Amino acid sequence: MKVQSSTMSNQQFQVGDRVRAQVSTGFVQAGTLGTVRAMYPVMPNAYEIKFDRQPKAWLMWDDELEHVAGQVQKPRKHIMARDVPHEVVDTTA
């Protein structure tokens, strides 16, 4: 008898998927939109979600979330202004 192991490929959501909370919790109301930021192999049914207009991400279970049709948001790298090359402009001339 061959036993299949659980893999990340059978997870319901992927990083970058847009989701909607189906339940209200102490930190988010049902219907709030967010983006999947991370998945954890040790907790295959849990996802780190960054909800719109929330300052930090929250851990949510897959049965507390639903896909938002047609919306996928790729994770963005945050670029600080100091990291962008720029030239000094003399404004006294």
C-alpha positions as CSV (number, residue, x, y, z in Angstrom):
1,M,0.0,0.0,0.0
2,K,1.4,3.4,-1.0
3,V,0.8,6.4,1.2
4,Q,0.8,9.8,-0.3
5,S,2.3,12.6,1.7
6,S,0.7,16.0,2.0
7,T,2.4,18.6,-0.1
8,M,2.1,22.4,-0.5
9,S,0.6,21.8,-4.0
10,N,-2.8,20.8,-2.5
11,Q,-3.2,24.0,-0.6
12,Q,-6.3,26.1,-1.3
13,F,-4.5,29.4,-1.7
14,Q,-1.2,30.6,-3.1
15,V,0.9,33.6,-2.2
16,G,-0.5,36.7,-4.0
17,D,-4.1,35.4,-4.0
18,R,-6.7,38.0,-3.1
19,V,-9.1,36.7,-0.4
20,R,-12.1,37.9,1.6
21,A,-12.6,37.1,5.3
22,Q,-15.8,35.0,5.8
23,V,-15.9,35.5,9.5
24,S,-15.5,38.4,11.9
25,T,-12.7,38.1,14.5
26,G,-11.3,40.5,17.0
27,F,-9.1,42.1,14.4
28,V,-11.0,41.9,11.1
29,Q,-14.7,42.1,10.0
30,A,-16.3,39.5,7.7
31,G,-16.0,40.8,4.1
32,T,-12.6,42.5,4.5
33,L,-10.3,42.0,1.5
34,G,-6.7,41.0,1.8
35,T,-3.7,39.3,0.1
36,V,-2.1,36.0,1.0
37,R,1.5,36.9,2.1
38,A,2.8,33.5,3.3
39,M,2.0,29.8,3.7
40,Y,3.6,27.6,6.3
41,P,4.3,23.9,5.6
42,V,3.9,23.0,9.3
43,M,0.4,24.4,9.2
44,P,-1.0,23.5,5.8
45,N,-4.4,25.1,6.4
46,A,-3.1,28.4,7.8
47,Y,-2.2,31.5,5.8
48,E,-0.6,34.8,6.7
49,I,-3.0,37.5,5.3
50,K,-2.3,41.2,5.0
51,F,-5.8,42.8,5.0
52,D,-6.4,46.0,3.2
53,R,-6.1,49.0,5.6
54,Q,-4.7,46.9,8.4
55,P,-1.2,47.8,9.6
56,K,0.0,44.2,10.0
57,A,-0.7,40.7,8.7
58,W,-2.8,38.1,10.5
59,L,-2.8,34.3,10.6
60,M,-6.1,32.9,9.3
61,W,-7.4,29.4,8.6
62,D,-8.5,28.4,5.1
63,D,-12.1,27.8,6.2
64,E,-12.2,31.5,7.3
65,L,-11.3,32.7,3.8
66,E,-12.6,32.7,0.3
67,H,-11.1,33.6,-3.0
68,V,-11.9,37.0,-4.6
69,A,-12.6,36.1,-8.2
70,G,-10.3,37.4,-10.9
71,Q,-7.9,39.2,-8.5
72,V,-4.3,38.1,-8.0
73,Q,-1.8,40.5,-6.5
74,K,1.9,39.6,-6.8
75,P,3.9,40.3,-3.7
76,R,5.8,43.6,-4.0
77,K,9.3,44.3,-2.8
78,H,9.3,47.5,-0.7
79,I,11.8,50.0,-2.0
80,M,13.0,52.8,0.3
81,A,13.7,56.2,-1.2
82,R,17.3,56.0,0.0
83,D,17.8,52.8,-2.1
84,V,16.9,54.5,-5.3
85,P,19.8,56.1,-7.2
86,H,19.4,59.8,-7.6
87,E,21.4,62.9,-8.5
88,V,21.9,66.0,-6.4
89,V,20.3,69.0,-8.0
90,D,21.7,72.5,-7.2
91,T,18.7,74.7,-6.6
92,T,20.8,77.8,-5.8
93,A,21.8,78.5,-9.4
